[in-house]
Amino acid sequence: MAELNAPPTLDEPIPRAETLRAELPHDGLFRVLTLDGGGAKGFYTLGVLKEIEGLLGCPLYKRFNLIFGTSTGSIIGALLALGCEVDQIHDLYKKYVPPIMQIKEAAAKSAALRRLGDAVFKDRKFDAVKTAIGIVATRWVIERPMIFKGSVAQAHGRVGTFVPGFGCTISDAVQASCSAYPFFERKVVVTAKGDHIELVDGGYCANNPTLYAIADALVPLQIARGNMRVVSIGVGAYPEPQPRFFSKMWFARYFQSVQLLQKTLEINTQSMDQLRDILFKDVPTIRISDAYTQPEMATDLFGARLNEAEYFETARS
């Protein structure tokens, strides 16, 4: 397993070529980027973003006026909004995210996520972002979304008391958005008002956050529908990994629970996209989330490819 205690910070970025220098003209369009949840399948998201970045020739925060992310999409979206290039995010993601997702015990998984988030984002808050952002989490007790935003211009109400990100750090918001209970522990954040709020994965309310992003653009930001362009990126659709047998009942139950979580998030994703298509047909939107049917591509949101050898390795741990 990769070392999780000392990942690079944004103050000490992973070395990369500074090649993205294009300055694109302002054309009056308002561009929205939304990134689905999906655990370790966020590698698909990064592959799509790399192609978009290559076409534009500039960091994505310079072209997208609003970036919304849920769960694994919140990790990527937050880093984009802070000015990171896709290669830099990919290097971090490849080294640290799959090992976290493959930890079996919830407390250990959450602790590893906290160490990574705090090391990468440090104490940055939402006034540090370079473009408008939304990070989606779910309030456990009252069963409603809690969306961390960087600008009072995105507030739908209570403008006079708005605090970027409710006063929380970006790290805390991302951890909350990624806390897929019961595989992670619930995340408690402390707001600027001193409230302690228990949060779980944003995918339980909007695994595909496109509707929330369009609502921000239309209502508080008052963007005309004809001036909006939306790029919505999923995590791809893959065959379910199918272990051929189970020698331990606990592992069978674990695998079934993973399947149930993944199915729940996928139903949420598809329903949100259908609503988007019904309600906002006049908002030009590109939805990118390819399907792969080859059995050798089988994987789940925890990055599992459960052939017999991997099963026995897991069962021993």
C-alpha positions as a Markdown table, in Angstrom:
| # | Residue | x | y | z |
|---|---|---|---|---|
| 1 | Met | 0.0 | 0.0 | 0.0 |
| 2 | Ala | 1.3 | 3.5 | -0.8 |
| 3 | Glu | 2.4 | 5.7 | 2.0 |
| 4 | Leu | -0.5 | 7.9 | 3.1 |
| 5 | Asn | 1.2 | 10.0 | 5.7 |
| 6 | Ala | 3.2 | 12.4 | 3.6 |
| 7 | Pro | 1.7 | 13.2 | 0.2 |
| 8 | Pro | 2.8 | 16.4 | -1.6 |
| 9 | Thr | 1.1 | 19.6 | -0.7 |
| 10 | Leu | -0.2 | 22.3 | -3.0 |
| 11 | Asp | 2.7 | 24.5 | -1.8 |
| 12 | Glu | 5.1 | 21.9 | -3.0 |
| 13 | Pro | 3.4 | 20.7 | -6.2 |
| 14 | Ile | 4.4 | 17.6 | -8.1 |
| 15 | Pro | 6.8 | 18.8 | -10.9 |
| 16 | Arg | 5.2 | 19.3 | -14.2 |
| 17 | Ala | 5.8 | 21.1 | -17.5 |
| 18 | Glu | 4.3 | 24.6 | -17.6 |
| 19 | Thr | 2.8 | 24.2 | -21.0 |
| 20 | Leu | -0.7 | 25.4 | -20.6 |
| 21 | Arg | -0.4 | 29.1 | -21.4 |
| 22 | Ala | -3.2 | 29.7 | -23.9 |
| 23 | Glu | -5.2 | 32.9 | -23.2 |
| 24 | Leu | -8.7 | 32.4 | -24.7 |
| 25 | Pro | -10.9 | 35.3 | -25.6 |
| 26 | His | -13.9 | 36.2 | -23.5 |
| 27 | Asp | -17.0 | 35.3 | -25.5 |
| 28 | Gly | -19.8 | 36.0 | -23.1 |
| 29 | Leu | -20.6 | 32.4 | -22.4 |
| 30 | Phe | -20.9 | 30.9 | -18.9 |
| 31 | Arg | -19.3 | 27.5 | -18.7 |
| 32 | Val | -20.2 | 24.9 | -16.1 |
| 33 | Leu | -18.3 | 21.7 | -15.3 |
| 34 | Thr | -19.8 | 19.0 | -13.2 |
| 35 | Leu | -18.1 | 15.9 | -11.9 |
| 36 | Asp | -19.9 | 12.8 | -10.7 |
| 37 | Gly | -19.0 | 10.6 | -7.7 |
| 38 | Gly | -17.7 | 7.1 | -8.2 |
| 39 | Gly | -14.8 | 6.4 | -5.9 |
| 40 | Ala | -11.7 | 5.0 | -7.6 |
| 41 | Lys | -13.4 | 5.2 | -11.0 |
| 42 | Gly | -12.5 | 8.9 | -11.0 |
| 43 | Phe | -9.6 | 7.8 | -13.2 |
| 44 | Tyr | -12.2 | 8.0 | -16.1 |
| 45 | Thr | -13.0 | 11.5 | -15.1 |
| 46 | Leu | -9.4 | 12.5 | -15.2 |
| 47 | Gly | -8.9 | 11.0 | -18.6 |
| 48 | Val | -11.8 | 13.1 | -20.0 |
| 49 | Leu | -10.5 | 16.2 | -18.3 |
| 50 | Lys | -7.1 | 15.7 | -19.8 |
| 51 | Glu | -8.5 | 15.7 | -23.3 |
| 52 | Ile | -10.5 | 18.9 | -22.6 |
| 53 | Glu | -7.5 | 20.6 | -21.0 |
| 54 | Gly | -5.4 | 19.6 | -24.1 |
| 55 | Leu | -8.0 | 21.1 | -26.4 |
| 56 | Leu | -8.2 | 24.4 | -24.5 |
| 57 | Gly | -4.5 | 24.7 | -23.8 |
| 58 | Cys | -5.1 | 26.3 | -20.4 |
| 59 | Pro | -5.8 | 25.2 | -16.9 |
| 60 | Leu | -9.5 | 24.4 | -16.6 |
| 61 | Tyr | -10.3 | 27.0 | -14.0 |
| 62 | Lys | -9.6 | 29.7 | -16.6 |
| 63 | Arg | -12.3 | 28.5 | -18.9 |
| 64 | Phe | -15.0 | 27.1 | -16.6 |
| 65 | Asn | -16.9 | 29.7 | -14.5 |
| 66 | Leu | -18.4 | 27.2 | -12.2 |
| 67 | Ile | -17.2 | 23.7 | -11.1 |
| 68 | Phe | -19.4 | 21.3 | -9.1 |
| 69 | Gly | -18.2 | 18.0 | -7.7 |
| 70 | Thr | -19.6 | 15.2 | -5.7 |
| 71 | Ser | -17.5 | 12.6 | -3.7 |
| 72 | Thr | -14.5 | 11.7 | -5.9 |
| 73 | Gly | -15.6 | 14.5 | -8.2 |
| 74 | Ser | -15.2 | 16.9 | -5.2 |
| 75 | Ile | -11.5 | 16.0 | -4.9 |
| 76 | Ile | -10.9 | 16.6 | -8.6 |
| 77 | Gly | -13.1 | 19.7 | -8.7 |
| 78 | Ala | -11.5 | 21.4 | -5.7 |
| 79 | Leu | -8.0 | 20.9 | -7.1 |
| 80 | Leu | -9.1 | 22.3 | -10.4 |
| 81 | Ala | -10.6 | 25.3 | -8.8 |
| 82 | Leu | -7.4 | 25.9 | -6.8 |
| 83 | Gly | -5.5 | 26.1 | -10.1 |
| 84 | Cys | -4.1 | 22.6 | -10.5 |
| 85 | Glu | -3.5 | 21.1 | -13.9 |
| 86 | Val | -4.9 | 17.6 | -14.7 |
| 87 | Asp | -1.5 | 15.9 | -14.7 |
| 88 | Gln | -0.8 | 17.1 | -11.2 |
| 89 | Ile | -4.2 | 15.8 | -10.0 |
| 90 | His | -3.7 | 12.5 | -11.7 |
| 91 | Asp | -0.3 | 11.9 | -10.1 |
| 92 | Leu | -1.8 | 12.6 | -6.6 |
| 93 | Tyr | -4.9 | 10.5 | -7.4 |
| 94 | Lys | -3.0 | 7.5 | -8.8 |
| 95 | Lys | -0.7 | 7.3 | -5.8 |
| 96 | Tyr | -3.1 | 7.9 | -2.9 |
| 97 | Val | -6.8 | 7.4 | -3.8 |
| 98 | Pro | -6.9 | 3.6 | -4.7 |
| 99 | Pro | -5.0 | 2.6 | -1.5 |
| 100 | Ile | -7.5 | 4.6 | 0.6 |
| 101 | Met | -10.5 | 3.1 | -1.2 |
| 102 | Gln | -9.1 | -0.5 | -0.7 |
| 103 | Ile | -8.9 | -0.2 | 3.1 |
| 104 | Lys | -11.6 | -2.4 | 4.5 |
| 105 | Glu | -12.2 | -0.9 | 8.0 |
| 106 | Ala | -14.2 | 2.3 | 8.0 |
| 107 | Ala | -12.3 | 4.2 | 10.8 |
| 108 | Ala | -9.0 | 3.4 | 9.1 |
| 109 | Lys | -10.3 | 4.5 | 5.7 |
| 110 | Ser | -11.6 | 7.8 | 7.1 |
| 111 | Ala | -8.4 | 8.4 | 8.9 |
| 112 | Ala | -6.4 | 7.9 | 5.7 |
| 113 | Leu | -8.7 | 10.2 | 3.8 |
| 114 | Arg | -8.3 | 12.9 | 6.5 |
| 115 | Arg | -4.5 | 12.7 | 6.4 |
| 116 | Leu | -4.5 | 13.0 | 2.6 |
| 117 | Gly | -7.0 | 15.9 | 2.6 |
| 118 | Asp | -5.2 | 17.8 | 5.3 |
| 119 | Ala | -1.8 | 17.3 | 3.7 |
| 120 | Val | -2.9 | 18.4 | 0.2 |
| 121 | Phe | -5.3 | 21.2 | 1.0 |
| 122 | Lys | -3.8 | 22.2 | 4.4 |
| 123 | Asp | -5.9 | 24.9 | 6.0 |
| 124 | Arg | -7.1 | 26.5 | 2.8 |
| 125 | Lys | -10.7 | 27.7 | 2.9 |
| 126 | Phe | -13.1 | 28.5 | 0.1 |
| 127 | Asp | -11.9 | 32.1 | -0.4 |
| 128 | Ala | -8.8 | 30.5 | -2.0 |
| 129 | Val | -10.5 | 29.2 | -5.1 |
| 130 | Lys | -9.9 | 30.8 | -8.5 |
| 131 | Thr | -13.4 | 30.1 | -9.9 |
| 132 | Ala | -16.8 | 29.4 | -8.5 |
| 133 | Ile | -17.2 | 26.0 | -6.9 |
| 134 | Gly | -19.8 | 23.7 | -5.3 |
| 135 | Ile | -18.9 | 20.6 | -3.2 |
| 136 | Val | -21.9 | 18.5 | -2.5 |
| 137 | Ala | -22.3 | 16.6 | 0.8 |
| 138 | Thr | -25.4 | 15.2 | 2.6 |
| 139 | Arg | -26.6 | 16.1 | 6.1 |
| 140 | Trp | -27.0 | 12.9 | 8.0 |
| 141 | Val | -29.6 | 14.0 | 10.6 |
| 142 | Ile | -32.0 | 16.1 | 8.6 |
| 143 | Glu | -31.4 | 14.2 | 5.3 |
| 144 | Arg | -30.7 | 17.3 | 3.1 |
| 145 | Pro | -27.9 | 18.4 | 0.9 |
| 146 | Met | -25.2 | 20.7 | 2.2 |
| 147 | Ile | -23.3 | 22.4 | -0.6 |
| 148 | Phe | -20.0 | 24.2 | 0.1 |
| 149 | Lys | -19.6 | 27.3 | -2.1 |
| 150 | Gly | -16.9 | 29.9 | -2.5 |
| 151 | Ser | -18.9 | 33.0 | -3.4 |
| 152 | Val | -21.8 | 34.9 | -1.9 |
| 153 | Ala | -23.0 | 35.4 | -5.5 |
| 154 | Gln | -24.0 | 31.7 | -5.4 |
| 155 | Ala | -26.2 | 32.1 | -2.3 |
| 156 | His | -29.9 | 31.3 | -2.8 |
| 157 | Gly | -30.8 | 33.0 | 0.5 |
| 158 | Arg | -29.3 | 34.4 | 3.7 |
| 159 | Val | -26.9 | 36.6 | 1.7 |
| 160 | Gly | -26.2 | 38.8 | 4.7 |
| 161 | Thr | -24.8 | 35.8 | 6.8 |
| 162 | Phe | -23.0 | 34.0 | 4.0 |
| 163 | Val | -19.6 | 32.6 | 4.8 |
| 164 | Pro | -17.5 | 30.9 | 2.1 |
| 165 | Gly | -17.7 | 27.1 | 2.7 |
| 166 | Phe | -19.7 | 27.8 | 5.9 |
| 167 | Gly | -16.3 | 28.6 | 7.4 |
| 168 | Cys | -15.0 | 25.1 | 6.9 |
| 169 | Thr | -11.7 | 24.2 | 5.2 |
| 170 | Ile | -11.7 | 22.7 | 1.7 |
| 171 | Ser | -10.2 | 19.6 | 3.2 |
| 172 | Asp | -13.2 | 19.1 | 5.6 |
| 173 | Ala | -15.7 | 19.7 | 2.8 |
| 174 | Val | -14.0 | 17.2 | 0.5 |
| 175 | Gln | -13.8 | 14.6 | 3.2 |
| 176 | Ala | -17.5 | 15.0 | 3.9 |
| 177 | Ser | -18.4 | 14.7 | 0.3 |
| 178 | Cys | -16.4 | 11.5 | 0.0 |
| 179 | Ser | -17.6 | 9.8 | 3.2 |
| 180 | Ala | -19.7 | 7.0 | 1.7 |
| 181 | Tyr | -21.2 | 5.6 | 4.9 |
| 182 | Pro | -21.0 | 2.9 | 6.2 |
| 183 | Phe | -17.7 | 2.2 | 4.3 |
| 184 | Phe | -16.4 | 5.5 | 5.7 |
| 185 | Glu | -17.3 | 7.0 | 9.0 |
| 186 | Arg | -19.6 | 10.0 | 9.1 |
| 187 | Lys | -17.7 | 13.3 | 8.9 |
| 188 | Val | -18.4 | 16.0 | 11.5 |
| 189 | Val | -17.6 | 19.6 | 10.4 |
| 190 | Val | -17.7 | 22.7 | 12.6 |
| 191 | Thr | -19.1 | 25.8 | 10.9 |
| 192 | Ala | -18.2 | 29.4 | 11.4 |
| 193 | Lys | -21.2 | 29.6 | 13.7 |
| 194 | Gly | -19.8 | 26.8 | 15.9 |
| 195 | Asp | -22.4 | 24.3 | 14.8 |
| 196 | His | -21.3 | 20.6 | 14.6 |
| 197 | Ile | -22.8 | 19.0 | 11.6 |
| 198 | Glu | -22.6 | 15.3 | 10.7 |
| 199 | Leu | -22.2 | 14.7 | 7.0 |
| 200 | Val | -22.0 | 11.7 | 4.6 |
| 201 | Asp | -21.3 | 11.3 | 0.9 |
| 202 | Gly | -22.8 | 13.8 | -1.4 |
| 203 | Gly | -23.7 | 11.0 | -3.7 |
| 204 | Tyr | -26.7 | 10.1 | -1.5 |
| 205 | Cys | -28.5 | 13.3 | -2.7 |
| 206 | Ala | -26.7 | 14.2 | -6.0 |
| 207 | Asn | -24.1 | 11.8 | -7.3 |
| 208 | Asn | -24.5 | 13.7 | -10.5 |
| 209 | Pro | -24.4 | 17.4 | -9.3 |
| 210 | Thr | -25.5 | 19.0 | -12.6 |
| 211 | Leu | -28.9 | 20.0 | -11.5 |
| 212 | Tyr | -27.5 | 21.8 | -8.5 |
| 213 | Ala | -24.9 | 23.6 | -10.7 |
| 214 | Ile | -27.5 | 24.7 | -13.2 |
| 215 | Ala | -29.7 | 26.0 | -10.3 |
| 216 | Asp | -26.8 | 28.1 | -9.1 |
| 217 | Ala | -26.2 | 29.5 | -12.5 |
| 218 | Leu | -29.8 | 30.3 | -13.3 |
| 219 | Val | -31.0 | 31.7 | -9.9 |
| 220 | Pro | -28.4 | 33.5 | -7.8 |
| 221 | Leu | -25.9 | 34.1 | -10.6 |
| 222 | Gln | -28.7 | 35.0 | -13.0 |
| 223 | Ile | -27.1 | 33.5 | -16.1 |
| 224 | Ala | -29.4 | 33.4 | -19.2 |
| 225 | Arg | -30.1 | 29.8 | -20.3 |
| 226 | Gly | -28.9 | 30.7 | -23.8 |
| 227 | Asn | -25.5 | 31.9 | -22.5 |
| 228 | Met | -24.9 | 28.7 | -20.5 |
| 229 | Arg | -22.8 | 25.7 | -21.6 |
| 230 | Val | -22.6 | 22.6 | -19.4 |
| 231 | Val | -20.1 | 19.7 | -19.5 |
| 232 | Ser | -21.2 | 16.9 | -17.2 |
| 233 | Ile | -18.6 | 14.1 | -16.7 |
| 234 | Gly | -19.4 | 10.7 | -15.2 |
| 235 | Val | -17.1 | 7.9 | -14.2 |
| 236 | Gly | -18.0 | 5.4 | -16.9 |
| 237 | Ala | -20.1 | 2.2 | -16.6 |
| 238 | Tyr | -18.2 | -1.0 | -16.1 |
| 239 | Pro | -19.3 | -4.7 | -15.6 |
| 240 | Glu | -19.6 | -5.8 | -12.0 |
| 241 | Pro | -16.6 | -7.8 | -10.7 |
| 242 | Gln | -17.9 | -11.3 | -10.0 |
| 243 | Pro | -15.9 | -13.4 | -7.6 |
| 244 | Arg | -16.5 | -17.1 | -8.4 |
| 245 | Phe | -17.0 | -18.2 | -4.9 |
| 246 | Phe | -16.9 | -17.1 | -1.3 |
| 247 | Ser | -15.2 | -19.1 | 1.5 |
| 248 | Lys | -16.1 | -16.6 | 4.2 |
| 249 | Met | -19.7 | -15.3 | 4.7 |
| 250 | Trp | -18.4 | -11.9 | 6.0 |
| 251 | Phe | -16.7 | -11.2 | 2.7 |
| 252 | Ala | -19.9 | -12.2 | 0.8 |
| 253 | Arg | -21.9 | -9.7 | 2.8 |
| 254 | Tyr | -19.2 | -7.0 | 2.2 |
| 255 | Phe | -19.2 | -7.6 | -1.5 |
| 256 | Gln | -23.0 | -7.4 | -1.6 |
| 257 | Ser | -23.0 | -4.1 | 0.4 |
| 258 | Val | -20.5 | -2.6 | -2.1 |
| 259 | Gln | -22.9 | -3.7 | -5.0 |
| 260 | Leu | -25.8 | -2.1 | -3.2 |
| 261 | Leu | -24.0 | 1.2 | -2.6 |
| 262 | Gln | -22.8 | 1.3 | -6.2 |
| 263 | Lys | -26.3 | 0.6 | -7.5 |
| 264 | Thr | -27.8 | 3.3 | -5.3 |
| 265 | Leu | -25.4 | 5.9 | -6.6 |
| 266 | Glu | -25.9 | 4.9 | -10.2 |
| 267 | Ile | -29.7 | 5.1 | -9.8 |
| 268 | Asn | -29.3 | 8.6 | -8.3 |
| 269 | Thr | -26.9 | 9.6 | -11.2 |
| 270 | Gln | -29.3 | 8.4 | -13.9 |
| 271 | Ser | -32.4 | 10.0 | -12.3 |
| 272 | Met | -30.7 | 13.3 | -11.9 |
| 273 | Asp | -29.6 | 13.3 | -15.6 |
| 274 | Gln | -33.2 | 12.4 | -16.7 |
| 275 | Leu | -34.5 | 15.4 | -14.7 |
| 276 | Arg | -31.9 | 17.6 | -16.2 |
| 277 | Asp | -32.9 | 16.6 | -19.7 |
| 278 | Ile | -36.6 | 17.2 | -18.9 |
| 279 | Leu | -36.2 | 20.5 | -17.1 |
| 280 | Phe | -33.4 | 22.1 | -19.0 |
| 281 | Lys | -33.5 | 20.9 | -22.6 |
| 282 | Asp | -32.7 | 24.4 | -23.7 |
| 283 | Val | -29.4 | 24.5 | -21.8 |
| 284 | Pro | -26.7 | 23.1 | -24.1 |
| 285 | Thr | -25.2 | 20.1 | -22.2 |
| 286 | Ile | -22.7 | 17.5 | -23.1 |
| 287 | Arg | -22.8 | 14.4 | -20.9 |
| 288 | Ile | -19.7 | 12.2 | -21.0 |
| 289 | Ser | -19.8 | 8.7 | -19.4 |
| 290 | Asp | -18.9 | 5.8 | -21.6 |
| 291 | Ala | -20.0 | 2.2 | -21.1 |
| 292 | Tyr | -17.5 | -0.7 | -21.2 |
| 293 | Thr | -18.9 | -4.2 | -21.6 |
| 294 | Gln | -15.7 | -6.3 | -21.7 |
| 295 | Pro | -15.5 | -8.7 | -18.7 |
| 296 | Glu | -11.8 | -7.8 | -18.2 |
| 297 | Met | -12.8 | -4.2 | -17.5 |
| 298 | Ala | -14.9 | -5.2 | -14.5 |
| 299 | Thr | -14.4 | -2.9 | -11.5 |
| 300 | Asp | -16.3 | -1.1 | -8.8 |
| 301 | Leu | -16.0 | 2.2 | -7.0 |
| 302 | Phe | -13.4 | 0.7 | -4.6 |
| 303 | Gly | -11.2 | -0.2 | -7.5 |
| 304 | Ala | -11.8 | -4.0 | -7.0 |
| 305 | Arg | -11.0 | -6.6 | -9.6 |
| 306 | Leu | -11.9 | -9.6 | -7.6 |
| 307 | Asn | -10.3 | -12.6 | -9.4 |
| 308 | Glu | -9.5 | -15.6 | -7.2 |
| 309 | Ala | -6.0 | -14.5 | -6.4 |
| 310 | Glu | -7.1 | -11.1 | -5.3 |
| 311 | Tyr | -9.9 | -12.6 | -3.3 |
| 312 | Phe | -7.6 | -14.8 | -1.3 |
| 313 | Glu | -5.3 | -11.8 | -0.7 |
| 314 | Thr | -8.2 | -9.8 | 0.6 |
| 315 | Ala | -9.5 | -12.6 | 2.7 |
| 316 | Arg | -6.1 | -13.0 | 4.5 |
| 317 | Ser | -5.9 | -9.3 | 5.4 |
